[in-house]
Amino acid sequence: MISKIDRVYRKYDAFVRICQGDLFEDFTYPVWTSIEDGKIRIVELEIPFLFILTQDCDLESDHRNRATPSEKQDAHLHHILVCPAYPGEKVKKGTHLKDLDLKMEYQNSNKWNEIIKNNNPRYHYIPEYEDYNLTDLAIDFKHYYSIPRDILYSKHGDHYKASLNELFRESLSHRFAYYLSRIGLPEFRCEEP
C-alpha cells in the first residue's frame, strides 16, 4: 500500500546537516564571471531560492566523516551542487533572470501548463505551500551552480527555508539527472533521389 504524503515540504526541528532537497531563500553568492585585462571580475549573484541537488548519501557521508575525524577524508565534499528556483509568475513572464540582464522566453498558457505538469524537461515545478509562506517555484535546470560546502554550511541558519519530502526530492533528482544526460541528435535531412 502506498502511503499518502500530503505535504511537499517539511522543516527540520534542529539543524544537523545539509540535506538533498533543502531550500535556501535570498542567497547571495560571489561568482567569478570573466578575466578582463588580467583582473578577475566577480559579481554578486542574488539567487531568490536554491535547492540542494547533491545526493543525500554523499551529504550524509561527508557530515559523518567530518564529525568523526579519521586518517582518510575520501567522503569529504568540497562543493555542493545547487539549482536556482524562481517564482512561477516570473518564469511564466520570462523575467526571472532580469537582474542578470537576460530576457527569457514568455511561457504562453500551453507552455506554462507543460511546466506545471512537469512535462517540460528543462523546468521542475513545485506548487506553492502557504504553511511556509512559499510561492510556487520553477527550477530551471539549465542554470546550476557548485558552491563550496563550507559556505553553504555557514549560511544555513540565515537562509534555510524548508526541505522537500523524500518523494519530491527523488523526483527532482531524477528529472535533473535526465536533463543533464540528454543527447542531442543531429537533424537528418531526407534528400530527394
CNS distance restraints for C-alpha pairs under 8 A (distance, minus, plus):
assign (resid   7 and name CA) (resid 165 and name CA) 7.40 0.50 0.50
assign (resid   8 and name CA) (resid 129 and name CA) 7.72 0.50 0.50
assign (resid   8 and name CA) (resid 164 and name CA) 5.82 0.50 0.50
assign (resid   8 and name CA) (resid 165 and name CA) 5.73 0.50 0.50
assign (resid   8 and name CA) (resid 168 and name CA) 6.57 0.50 0.50
assign (resid   9 and name CA) (resid 129 and name CA) 7.73 0.50 0.50
assign (resid   9 and name CA) (resid 162 and name CA) 6.25 0.50 0.50
assign (resid   9 and name CA) (resid 163 and name CA) 5.36 0.50 0.50
assign (resid   9 and name CA) (resid 164 and name CA) 4.50 0.50 0.50
assign (resid   9 and name CA) (resid 165 and name CA) 5.44 0.50 0.50
assign (resid  10 and name CA) (resid 162 and name CA) 5.84 0.50 0.50
assign (resid  10 and name CA) (resid 163 and name CA) 5.35 0.50 0.50
assign (resid  10 and name CA) (resid 164 and name CA) 6.31 0.50 0.50
assign (resid  10 and name CA) (resid 165 and name CA) 6.26 0.50 0.50
assign (resid  11 and name CA) (resid 161 and name CA) 7.73 0.50 0.50
assign (resid  11 and name CA) (resid 162 and name CA) 4.97 0.50 0.50
assign (resid  11 and name CA) (resid 163 and name CA) 5.93 0.50 0.50
assign (resid  12 and name CA) (resid 162 and name CA) 7.66 0.50 0.50
assign (resid  12 and name CA) (resid 163 and name CA) 7.78 0.50 0.50
assign (resid  17 and name CA) (resid  59 and name CA) 7.89 0.50 0.50
assign (resid  17 and name CA) (resid  60 and name CA) 7.62 0.50 0.50
assign (resid  17 and name CA) (resid  63 and name CA) 6.67 0.50 0.50
assign (resid  17 and name CA) (resid 153 and name CA) 7.94 0.50 0.50
assign (resid  18 and name CA) (resid  22 and name CA) 6.88 0.50 0.50
assign (resid  18 and name CA) (resid  59 and name CA) 6.88 0.50 0.50
assign (resid  18 and name CA) (resid 153 and name CA) 7.16 0.50 0.50
assign (resid  18 and name CA) (resid 156 and name CA) 7.91 0.50 0.50
assign (resid  19 and name CA) (resid  52 and name CA) 7.02 0.50 0.50
assign (resid  19 and name CA) (resid  56 and name CA) 5.72 0.50 0.50
assign (resid  19 and name CA) (resid  59 and name CA) 6.41 0.50 0.50
assign (resid  19 and name CA) (resid  60 and name CA) 7.60 0.50 0.50
assign (resid  19 and name CA) (resid 163 and name CA) 7.92 0.50 0.50
assign (resid  20 and name CA) (resid  51 and name CA) 7.75 0.50 0.50
assign (resid  20 and name CA) (resid  52 and name CA) 5.09 0.50 0.50
assign (resid  20 and name CA) (resid  53 and name CA) 5.47 0.50 0.50
assign (resid  20 and name CA) (resid  54 and name CA) 5.90 0.50 0.50
assign (resid  20 and name CA) (resid  55 and name CA) 5.92 0.50 0.50
assign (resid  20 and name CA) (resid  56 and name CA) 4.90 0.50 0.50
assign (resid  20 and name CA) (resid  59 and name CA) 7.50 0.50 0.50
assign (resid  20 and name CA) (resid 169 and name CA) 6.99 0.50 0.50
assign (resid  21 and name CA) (resid  51 and name CA) 5.70 0.50 0.50
assign (resid  21 and name CA) (resid  52 and name CA) 5.16 0.50 0.50
assign (resid  21 and name CA) (resid  53 and name CA) 6.37 0.50 0.50
assign (resid  21 and name CA) (resid 163 and name CA) 5.36 0.50 0.50
assign (resid  21 and name CA) (resid 164 and name CA) 4.95 0.50 0.50
assign (resid  21 and name CA) (resid 165 and name CA) 7.58 0.50 0.50
assign (resid  21 and name CA) (resid 169 and name CA) 5.24 0.50 0.50
assign (resid  22 and name CA) (resid  51 and name CA) 5.60 0.50 0.50
assign (resid  22 and name CA) (resid  52 and name CA) 5.38 0.50 0.50
assign (resid  22 and name CA) (resid 160 and name CA) 7.28 0.50 0.50
assign (resid  22 and name CA) (resid 161 and name CA) 7.74 0.50 0.50
assign (resid  22 and name CA) (resid 162 and name CA) 6.05 0.50 0.50
assign (resid  22 and name CA) (resid 163 and name CA) 4.17 0.50 0.50
assign (resid  22 and name CA) (resid 164 and name CA) 6.35 0.50 0.50
assign (resid  23 and name CA) (resid  49 and name CA) 6.72 0.50 0.50
assign (resid  23 and name CA) (resid  50 and name CA) 5.66 0.50 0.50
assign (resid  23 and name CA) (resid  51 and name CA) 4.68 0.50 0.50
assign (resid  23 and name CA) (resid  52 and name CA) 6.73 0.50 0.50
assign (resid  23 and name CA) (resid 160 and name CA) 6.03 0.50 0.50
assign (resid  23 and name CA) (resid 161 and name CA) 5.57 0.50 0.50
assign (resid  23 and name CA) (resid 162 and name CA) 5.31 0.50 0.50
assign (resid  23 and name CA) (resid 163 and name CA) 5.54 0.50 0.50
assign (resid  23 and name CA) (resid 164 and name CA) 7.55 0.50 0.50
assign (resid  24 and name CA) (resid  49 and name CA) 5.52 0.50 0.50
assign (resid  24 and name CA) (resid  50 and name CA) 5.24 0.50 0.50
assign (resid  24 and name CA) (resid  51 and name CA) 6.47 0.50 0.50
assign (resid  24 and name CA) (resid 156 and name CA) 7.55 0.50 0.50
assign (resid  24 and name CA) (resid 159 and name CA) 5.00 0.50 0.50
assign (resid  24 and name CA) (resid 160 and name CA) 4.46 0.50 0.50
assign (resid  24 and name CA) (resid 161 and name CA) 5.42 0.50 0.50
assign (resid  24 and name CA) (resid 162 and name CA) 7.40 0.50 0.50
assign (resid  25 and name CA) (resid  47 and name CA) 7.52 0.50 0.50
assign (resid  25 and name CA) (resid  48 and name CA) 5.60 0.50 0.50
assign (resid  25 and name CA) (resid  49 and name CA) 4.47 0.50 0.50
assign (resid  25 and name CA) (resid  50 and name CA) 6.64 0.50 0.50
assign (resid  25 and name CA) (resid 159 and name CA) 5.14 0.50 0.50
assign (resid  25 and name CA) (resid 160 and name CA) 6.41 0.50 0.50
assign (resid  25 and name CA) (resid 161 and name CA) 6.14 0.50 0.50
assign (resid  26 and name CA) (resid  46 and name CA) 6.86 0.50 0.50
assign (resid  26 and name CA) (resid  47 and name CA) 5.87 0.50 0.50
assign (resid  26 and name CA) (resid  48 and name CA) 4.56 0.50 0.50
assign (resid  26 and name CA) (resid  49 and name CA) 6.06 0.50 0.50
assign (resid  26 and name CA) (resid 159 and name CA) 6.55 0.50 0.50
assign (resid  27 and name CA) (resid  46 and name CA) 5.90 0.50 0.50
assign (resid  27 and name CA) (resid  47 and name CA) 5.10 0.50 0.50
assign (resid  27 and name CA) (resid  48 and name CA) 6.28 0.50 0.50
assign (resid  27 and name CA) (resid  49 and name CA) 6.89 0.50 0.50
assign (resid  27 and name CA) (resid  50 and name CA) 7.60 0.50 0.50
assign (resid  27 and name CA) (resid 159 and name CA) 6.56 0.50 0.50
assign (resid  28 and name CA) (resid  44 and name CA) 6.33 0.50 0.50
assign (resid  28 and name CA) (resid  45 and name CA) 5.52 0.50 0.50
assign (resid  28 and name CA) (resid  46 and name CA) 4.48 0.50 0.50
assign (resid  28 and name CA) (resid  47 and name CA) 6.06 0.50 0.50
assign (resid  29 and name CA) (resid  44 and name CA) 5.52 0.50 0.50
assign (resid  29 and name CA) (resid  45 and name CA) 5.12 0.50 0.50
assign (resid  29 and name CA) (resid  46 and name CA) 6.55 0.50 0.50
assign (resid  29 and name CA) (resid  47 and name CA) 7.83 0.50 0.50
assign (resid  30 and name CA) (resid  42 and name CA) 6.26 0.50 0.50
assign (resid  30 and name CA) (resid  43 and name CA) 5.56 0.50 0.50
assign (resid  30 and name CA) (resid  44 and name CA) 4.41 0.50 0.50
assign (resid  30 and name CA) (resid  45 and name CA) 5.89 0.50 0.50
assign (resid  31 and name CA) (resid  42 and name CA) 5.35 0.50 0.50
assign (resid  31 and name CA) (resid  43 and name CA) 5.45 0.50 0.50
assign (resid  31 and name CA) (resid  44 and name CA) 6.25 0.50 0.50
assign (resid  31 and name CA) (resid  45 and name CA) 6.48 0.50 0.50
assign (resid  32 and name CA) (resid  40 and name CA) 6.79 0.50 0.50
assign (resid  32 and name CA) (resid  41 and name CA) 5.91 0.50 0.50
assign (resid  32 and name CA) (resid  42 and name CA) 4.48 0.50 0.50
assign (resid  32 and name CA) (resid  43 and name CA) 6.71 0.50 0.50
assign (resid  33 and name CA) (resid  40 and name CA) 7.61 0.50 0.50
assign (resid  33 and name CA) (resid  41 and name CA) 5.69 0.50 0.50
assign (resid  33 and name CA) (resid  42 and name CA) 5.71 0.50 0.50
assign (resid  33 and name CA) (resid  43 and name CA) 6.91 0.50 0.50
assign (resid  34 and name CA) (resid  40 and name CA) 5.96 0.50 0.50
assign (resid  34 and name CA) (resid  41 and name CA) 5.21 0.50 0.50
assign (resid  34 and name CA) (resid  42 and name CA) 7.44 0.50 0.50
assign (resid  35 and name CA) (resid  39 and name CA) 5.30 0.50 0.50
assign (resid  35 and name CA) (resid  40 and name CA) 4.51 0.50 0.50
assign (resid  35 and name CA) (resid  41 and name CA) 5.77 0.50 0.50
assign (resid  36 and name CA) (resid  40 and name CA) 6.45 0.50 0.50
assign (resid  36 and name CA) (resid  41 and name CA) 6.83 0.50 0.50
assign (resid  47 and name CA) (resid  84 and name CA) 6.37 0.50 0.50
assign (resid  47 and name CA) (resid  85 and name CA) 7.87 0.50 0.50
assign (resid  48 and name CA) (resid  84 and name CA) 7.44 0.50 0.50
assign (resid  48 and name CA) (resid  85 and name CA) 7.01 0.50 0.50
assign (resid  48 and name CA) (resid  86 and name CA) 6.46 0.50 0.50
assign (resid  49 and name CA) (resid  84 and name CA) 5.69 0.50 0.50
assign (resid  49 and name CA) (resid  85 and name CA) 5.02 0.50 0.50
assign (resid  49 and name CA) (resid  86 and name CA) 6.35 0.50 0.50
assign (resid  50 and name CA) (resid  82 and name CA) 6.28 0.50 0.50
assign (resid  50 and name CA) (resid  83 and name CA) 5.45 0.50 0.50
assign (resid  50 and name CA) (resid  84 and name CA) 4.19 0.50 0.50
assign (resid  50 and name CA) (resid  85 and name CA) 5.42 0.50 0.50
assign (resid  51 and name CA) (resid  82 and name CA) 5.49 0.50 0.50
assign (resid  51 and name CA) (resid  83 and name CA) 5.42 0.50 0.50
assign (resid  51 and name CA) (resid  84 and name CA) 6.36 0.50 0.50
assign (resid  51 and name CA) (resid  85 and name CA) 7.12 0.50 0.50
assign (resid  52 and name CA) (resid  80 and name CA) 7.30 0.50 0.50
assign (resid  52 and name CA) (resid  81 and name CA) 6.24 0.50 0.50
assign (resid  52 and name CA) (resid  82 and name CA) 4.60 0.50 0.50
assign (resid  52 and name CA) (resid  83 and name CA) 6.75 0.50 0.50
assign (resid  53 and name CA) (resid  80 and name CA) 7.59 0.50 0.50
assign (resid  53 and name CA) (resid  81 and name CA) 5.35 0.50 0.50
assign (resid  53 and name CA) (resid  82 and name CA) 5.19 0.50 0.50
assign (resid  53 and name CA) (resid  83 and name CA) 6.83 0.50 0.50
assign (resid  53 and name CA) (resid 173 and name CA) 6.59 0.50 0.50
assign (resid  54 and name CA) (resid  58 and name CA) 7.13 0.50 0.50
assign (resid  54 and name CA) (resid  59 and name CA) 7.01 0.50 0.50
assign (resid  54 and name CA) (resid  80 and name CA) 5.86 0.50 0.50
assign (resid  54 and name CA) (resid  81 and name CA) 5.11 0.50 0.50
assign (resid  54 and name CA) (resid  82 and name CA) 7.17 0.50 0.50
assign (resid  55 and name CA) (resid  59 and name CA) 6.51 0.50 0.50
assign (resid  55 and name CA) (resid 173 and name CA) 7.96 0.50 0.50
assign (resid  56 and name CA) (resid  60 and name CA) 6.00 0.50 0.50
assign (resid  57 and name CA) (resid  61 and name CA) 6.09 0.50 0.50
assign (resid  58 and name CA) (resid  62 and name CA) 6.07 0.50 0.50
assign (resid  58 and name CA) (resid  75 and name CA) 7.23 0.50 0.50
assign (resid  58 and name CA) (resid  77 and name CA) 7.70 0.50 0.50
assign (resid  59 and name CA) (resid  63 and name CA) 6.23 0.50 0.50
assign (resid  59 and name CA) (resid  77 and name CA) 7.54 0.50 0.50
assign (resid  60 and name CA) (resid  64 and name CA) 6.07 0.50 0.50
assign (resid  61 and name CA) (resid  65 and name CA) 5.88 0.50 0.50
assign (resid  61 and name CA) (resid  75 and name CA) 5.70 0.50 0.50
assign (resid  61 and name CA) (resid  76 and name CA) 7.56 0.50 0.50
assign (resid  62 and name CA) (resid  66 and name CA) 6.17 0.50 0.50
assign (resid  62 and name CA) (resid  75 and name CA) 5.03 0.50 0.50
assign (resid  62 and name CA) (resid  76 and name CA) 4.72 0.50 0.50
assign (resid  62 and name CA) (resid  77 and name CA) 5.92 0.50 0.50
assign (resid  63 and name CA) (resid  67 and name CA) 6.08 0.50 0.50
assign (resid  63 and name CA) (resid  76 and name CA) 7.89 0.50 0.50
assign (resid  64 and name CA) (resid  68 and name CA) 6.27 0.50 0.50
assign (resid  65 and name CA) (resid  69 and name CA) 6.04 0.50 0.50
assign (resid  65 and name CA) (resid  70 and name CA) 7.23 0.50 0.50
assign (resid  65 and name CA) (resid  73 and name CA) 6.96 0.50 0.50
assign (resid  65 and name CA) (resid  75 and name CA) 6.27 0.50 0.50
assign (resid  65 and name CA) (resid  76 and name CA) 6.90 0.50 0.50
assign (resid  66 and name CA) (resid  73 and name CA) 8.00 0.50 0.50
assign (resid  66 and name CA) (resid  76 and name CA) 7.23 0.50 0.50
assign (resid  77 and name CA) (resid 149 and name CA) 6.68 0.50 0.50
assign (resid  78 and name CA) (resid 148 and name CA) 5.79 0.50 0.50
assign (resid  78 and name CA) (resid 149 and name CA) 5.58 0.50 0.50
assign (resid  78 and name CA) (resid 150 and name CA) 7.94 0.50 0.50
assign (resid  79 and name CA) (resid 146 and name CA) 5.65 0.50 0.50
assign (resid  79 and name CA) (resid 147 and name CA) 5.18 0.50 0.50
assign (resid  79 and name CA) (resid 148 and name CA) 4.14 0.50 0.50
assign (resid  79 and name CA) (resid 149 and name CA) 4.85 0.50 0.50
assign (resid  80 and name CA) (resid 146 and name CA) 5.37 0.50 0.50
assign (resid  80 and name CA) (resid 147 and name CA) 5.36 0.50 0.50
assign (resid  80 and name CA) (resid 148 and name CA) 6.16 0.50 0.50
assign (resid  80 and name CA) (resid 149 and name CA) 5.59 0.50 0.50
assign (resid  81 and name CA) (resid 144 and name CA) 7.24 0.50 0.50
assign (resid  81 and name CA) (resid 145 and name CA) 5.85 0.50 0.50
assign (resid  81 and name CA) (resid 146 and name CA) 4.54 0.50 0.50
assign (resid  81 and name CA) (resid 147 and name CA) 6.53 0.50 0.50
assign (resid  82 and name CA) (resid 144 and name CA) 5.81 0.50 0.50
assign (resid  82 and name CA) (resid 145 and name CA) 5.35 0.50 0.50
assign (resid  82 and name CA) (resid 146 and name CA) 6.15 0.50 0.50
assign (resid  82 and name CA) (resid 147 and name CA) 7.26 0.50 0.50
assign (resid  83 and name CA) (resid 139 and name CA) 6.85 0.50 0.50
assign (resid  83 and name CA) (resid 140 and name CA) 7.25 0.50 0.50
assign (resid  83 and name CA) (resid 141 and name CA) 6.74 0.50 0.50
assign (resid  83 and name CA) (resid 143 and name CA) 6.48 0.50 0.50
assign (resid  83 and name CA) (resid 144 and name CA) 4.40 0.50 0.50
assign (resid  83 and name CA) (resid 145 and name CA) 6.22 0.50 0.50
assign (resid  84 and name CA) (resid 139 and name CA) 5.95 0.50 0.50
assign (resid  84 and name CA) (resid 140 and name CA) 6.63 0.50 0.50
assign (resid  84 and name CA) (resid 143 and name CA) 6.86 0.50 0.50
assign (resid  84 and name CA) (resid 144 and name CA) 6.50 0.50 0.50
assign (resid  85 and name CA) (resid 137 and name CA) 5.89 0.50 0.50
assign (resid  85 and name CA) (resid 138 and name CA) 5.37 0.50 0.50
assign (resid  85 and name CA) (resid 139 and name CA) 4.10 0.50 0.50
assign (resid  85 and name CA) (resid 140 and name CA) 6.38 0.50 0.50
assign (resid  86 and name CA) (resid  90 and name CA) 6.85 0.50 0.50
assign (resid  86 and name CA) (resid  91 and name CA) 6.61 0.50 0.50
assign (resid  86 and name CA) (resid  96 and name CA) 6.26 0.50 0.50
assign (resid  86 and name CA) (resid 137 and name CA) 5.35 0.50 0.50
assign (resid  86 and name CA) (resid 138 and name CA) 5.37 0.50 0.50
assign (resid  86 and name CA) (resid 139 and name CA) 6.34 0.50 0.50
assign (resid  86 and name CA) (resid 140 and name CA) 7.86 0.50 0.50
assign (resid  87 and name CA) (resid  91 and name CA) 6.62 0.50 0.50
assign (resid  87 and name CA) (resid  96 and name CA) 7.59 0.50 0.50
assign (resid  87 and name CA) (resid 135 and name CA) 6.31 0.50 0.50
assign (resid  87 and name CA) (resid 136 and name CA) 5.86 0.50 0.50
assign (resid  87 and name CA) (resid 137 and name CA) 4.68 0.50 0.50
assign (resid  87 and name CA) (resid 138 and name CA) 6.35 0.50 0.50
assign (resid  88 and name CA) (resid  92 and name CA) 6.12 0.50 0.50
assign (resid  88 and name CA) (resid 125 and name CA) 7.96 0.50 0.50
assign (resid  88 and name CA) (resid 135 and name CA) 7.55 0.50 0.50
assign (resid  88 and name CA) (resid 136 and name CA) 5.39 0.50 0.50
assign (resid  88 and name CA) (resid 137 and name CA) 4.94 0.50 0.50
assign (resid  88 and name CA) (resid 138 and name CA) 5.44 0.50 0.50
assign (resid  89 and name CA) (resid  93 and name CA) 6.25 0.50 0.50
assign (resid  90 and name CA) (resid  94 and name CA) 5.93 0.50 0.50
assign (resid  90 and name CA) (resid  95 and name CA) 5.07 0.50 0.50
assign (resid  90 and name CA) (resid  96 and name CA) 4.82 0.50 0.50
assign (resid  91 and name CA) (resid  95 and name CA) 6.19 0.50 0.50
assign (resid  91 and name CA) (resid  96 and name CA) 5.29 0.50 0.50
assign (resid  91 and name CA) (resid 106 and name CA) 7.67 0.50 0.50
assign (resid  91 and name CA) (resid 107 and name CA) 7.46 0.50 0.50
assign (resid  91 and name CA) (resid 138 and name CA) 6.89 0.50 0.50
assign (resid  92 and name CA) (resid 106 and name CA) 5.87 0.50 0.50
assign (resid  92 and name CA) (resid 107 and name CA) 4.81 0.50 0.50
assign (resid  92 and name CA) (resid 108 and name CA) 7.32 0.50 0.50
assign (resid  92 and name CA) (resid 112 and name CA) 6.36 0.50 0.50
assign (resid  93 and name CA) (resid 105 and name CA) 7.51 0.50 0.50
assign (resid  93 and name CA) (resid 106 and name CA) 4.88 0.50 0.50
assign (resid  93 and name CA) (resid 107 and name CA) 6.33 0.50 0.50
assign (resid  94 and name CA) (resid 103 and name CA) 6.39 0.50 0.50
assign (resid  94 and name CA) (resid 104 and name CA) 4.39 0.50 0.50
assign (resid  94 and name CA) (resid 105 and name CA) 5.00 0.50 0.50
assign (resid  94 and name CA) (resid 106 and name CA) 4.65 0.50 0.50
assign (resid  94 and name CA) (resid 107 and name CA) 6.93 0.50 0.50
assign (resid  95 and name CA) (resid 102 and name CA) 7.96 0.50 0.50
assign (resid  95 and name CA) (resid 103 and name CA) 6.33 0.50 0.50
assign (resid  95 and name CA) (resid 104 and name CA) 6.31 0.50 0.50
assign (resid  96 and name CA) (resid 104 and name CA) 7.53 0.50 0.50
assign (resid  97 and name CA) (resid 101 and name CA) 6.77 0.50 0.50
assign (resid  97 and name CA) (resid 102 and name CA) 5.41 0.50 0.50
assign (resid  97 and name CA) (resid 103 and name CA) 6.71 0.50 0.50
assign (resid  97 and name CA) (resid 104 and name CA) 7.11 0.50 0.50
assign (resid  98 and name CA) (resid 102 and name CA) 5.29 0.50 0.50
assign (resid  98 and name CA) (resid 103 and name CA) 6.16 0.50 0.50
assign (resid 107 and name CA) (resid 111 and name CA) 5.29 0.50 0.50
assign (resid 107 and name CA) (resid 112 and name CA) 5.30 0.50 0.50
assign (resid 108 and name CA) (resid 112 and name CA) 5.90 0.50 0.50
assign (resid 109 and name CA) (resid 113 and name CA) 6.01 0.50 0.50
assign (resid 110 and name CA) (resid 114 and name CA) 6.45 0.50 0.50
assign (resid 111 and name CA) (resid 115 and name CA) 6.48 0.50 0.50
assign (resid 112 and name CA) (resid 116 and name CA) 6.20 0.50 0.50
assign (resid 113 and name CA) (resid 117 and name CA) 6.17 0.50 0.50
assign (resid 114 and name CA) (resid 118 and name CA) 6.14 0.50 0.50
assign (resid 114 and name CA) (resid 119 and name CA) 4.98 0.50 0.50
assign (resid 114 and name CA) (resid 120 and name CA) 5.68 0.50 0.50
assign (resid 115 and name CA) (resid 119 and name CA) 5.87 0.50 0.50
assign (resid 115 and name CA) (resid 120 and name CA) 5.27 0.50 0.50
assign (resid 115 and name CA) (resid 123 and name CA) 6.23 0.50 0.50
assign (resid 115 and name CA) (resid 124 and name CA) 6.94 0.50 0.50
assign (resid 115 and name CA) (resid 125 and name CA) 6.27 0.50 0.50
assign (resid 115 and name CA) (resid 138 and name CA) 7.98 0.50 0.50
assign (resid 116 and name CA) (resid 124 and name CA) 7.93 0.50 0.50
assign (resid 116 and name CA) (resid 125 and name CA) 5.51 0.50 0.50
assign (resid 116 and name CA) (resid 126 and name CA) 7.86 0.50 0.50
assign (resid 117 and name CA) (resid 125 and name CA) 7.44 0.50 0.50
assign (resid 118 and name CA) (resid 123 and name CA) 6.94 0.50 0.50
assign (resid 118 and name CA) (resid 124 and name CA) 5.73 0.50 0.50
assign (resid 118 and name CA) (resid 125 and name CA) 6.05 0.50 0.50
assign (resid 120 and name CA) (resid 124 and name CA) 7.74 0.50 0.50
assign (resid 121 and name CA) (resid 175 and name CA) 7.17 0.50 0.50
assign (resid 121 and name CA) (resid 178 and name CA) 7.92 0.50 0.50
assign (resid 121 and name CA) (resid 179 and name CA) 6.08 0.50 0.50
assign (resid 122 and name CA) (resid 140 and name CA) 6.09 0.50 0.50
assign (resid 122 and name CA) (resid 141 and name CA) 5.37 0.50 0.50
assign (resid 122 and name CA) (resid 142 and name CA) 6.53 0.50 0.50
assign (resid 122 and name CA) (resid 179 and name CA) 6.58 0.50 0.50
assign (resid 123 and name CA) (resid 138 and name CA) 6.15 0.50 0.50
assign (resid 123 and name CA) (resid 139 and name CA) 5.39 0.50 0.50
assign (resid 123 and name CA) (resid 140 and name CA) 4.84 0.50 0.50
assign (resid 123 and name CA) (resid 141 and name CA) 5.93 0.50 0.50
assign (resid 124 and name CA) (resid 138 and name CA) 5.55 0.50 0.50
assign (resid 124 and name CA) (resid 139 and name CA) 5.00 0.50 0.50
assign (resid 124 and name CA) (resid 140 and name CA) 6.83 0.50 0.50
assign (resid 124 and name CA) (resid 141 and name CA) 7.62 0.50 0.50
assign (resid 124 and name CA) (resid 172 and name CA) 6.93 0.50 0.50
assign (resid 124 and name CA) (resid 175 and name CA) 7.56 0.50 0.50
assign (resid 125 and name CA) (resid 136 and name CA) 7.49 0.50 0.50
assign (resid 125 and name CA) (resid 137 and name CA) 5.87 0.50 0.50
assign (resid 125 and name CA) (resid 138 and name CA) 4.51 0.50 0.50
assign (resid 125 and name CA) (resid 139 and name CA) 6.38 0.50 0.50
assign (resid 126 and name CA) (resid 136 and name CA) 5.76 0.50 0.50
assign (resid 126 and name CA) (resid 137 and name CA) 5.21 0.50 0.50
assign (resid 126 and name CA) (resid 138 and name CA) 6.33 0.50 0.50
assign (resid 127 and name CA) (resid 135 and name CA) 7.20 0.50 0.50
assign (resid 127 and name CA) (resid 136 and name CA) 4.37 0.50 0.50
assign (resid 127 and name CA) (resid 137 and name CA) 6.43 0.50 0.50
assign (resid 128 and name CA) (resid 134 and name CA) 5.45 0.50 0.50
assign (resid 128 and name CA) (resid 135 and name CA) 4.34 0.50 0.50
assign (resid 128 and name CA) (resid 136 and name CA) 3.79 0.50 0.50
assign (resid 128 and name CA) (resid 137 and name CA) 7.02 0.50 0.50
assign (resid 129 and name CA) (resid 133 and name CA) 6.24 0.50 0.50
assign (resid 129 and name CA) (resid 134 and name CA) 5.05 0.50 0.50
assign (resid 129 and name CA) (resid 135 and name CA) 6.44 0.50 0.50
assign (resid 129 and name CA) (resid 136 and name CA) 7.27 0.50 0.50
assign (resid 130 and name CA) (resid 134 and name CA) 5.81 0.50 0.50
assign (resid 130 and name CA) (resid 135 and name CA) 7.42 0.50 0.50
assign (resid 132 and name CA) (resid 161 and name CA) 7.89 0.50 0.50
assign (resid 132 and name CA) (resid 162 and name CA) 7.68 0.50 0.50
assign (resid 140 and name CA) (resid 144 and name CA) 8.00 0.50 0.50
assign (resid 141 and name CA) (resid 176 and name CA) 6.41 0.50 0.50
assign (resid 141 and name CA) (resid 179 and name CA) 7.11 0.50 0.50
assign (resid 147 and name CA) (resid 151 and name CA) 7.11 0.50 0.50
assign (resid 147 and name CA) (resid 152 and name CA) 7.01 0.50 0.50
assign (resid 148 and name CA) (resid 152 and name CA) 6.68 0.50 0.50
assign (resid 149 and name CA) (resid 153 and name CA) 6.33 0.50 0.50
assign (resid 150 and name CA) (resid 154 and name CA) 6.07 0.50 0.50
assign (resid 151 and name CA) (resid 155 and name CA) 6.25 0.50 0.50
assign (resid 152 and name CA) (resid 156 and name CA) 5.94 0.50 0.50
assign (resid 155 and name CA) (resid 159 and name CA) 6.16 0.50 0.50
assign (resid 156 and name CA) (resid 160 and name CA) 5.28 0.50 0.50
assign (resid 164 and name CA) (resid 168 and name CA) 5.92 0.50 0.50
assign (resid 164 and name CA) (resid 169 and name CA) 5.54 0.50 0.50
assign (resid 165 and name CA) (resid 169 and name CA) 6.21 0.50 0.50
assign (resid 166 and name CA) (resid 170 and name CA) 6.08 0.50 0.50
assign (resid 167 and name CA) (resid 171 and name CA) 6.29 0.50 0.50
assign (resid 168 and name CA) (resid 172 and name CA) 6.22 0.50 0.50
assign (resid 169 and name CA) (resid 173 and name CA) 6.03 0.50 0.50
assign (resid 170 and name CA) (resid 174 and name CA) 6.11 0.50 0.50
assign (resid 171 and name CA) (resid 175 and name CA) 6.12 0.50 0.50
assign (resid 172 and name CA) (resid 176 and name CA) 6.11 0.50 0.50
assign (resid 173 and name CA) (resid 177 and name CA) 6.16 0.50 0.50
assign (resid 174 and name CA) (resid 178 and name CA) 6.08 0.50 0.50
assign (resid 175 and name CA) (resid 179 and name CA) 6.15 0.50 0.50
assign (resid 176 and name CA) (resid 180 and name CA) 6.30 0.50 0.50
assign (resid 177 and name CA) (resid 181 and name CA) 6.11 0.50 0.50
assign (resid 178 and name CA) (resid 182 and name CA) 6.34 0.50 0.50
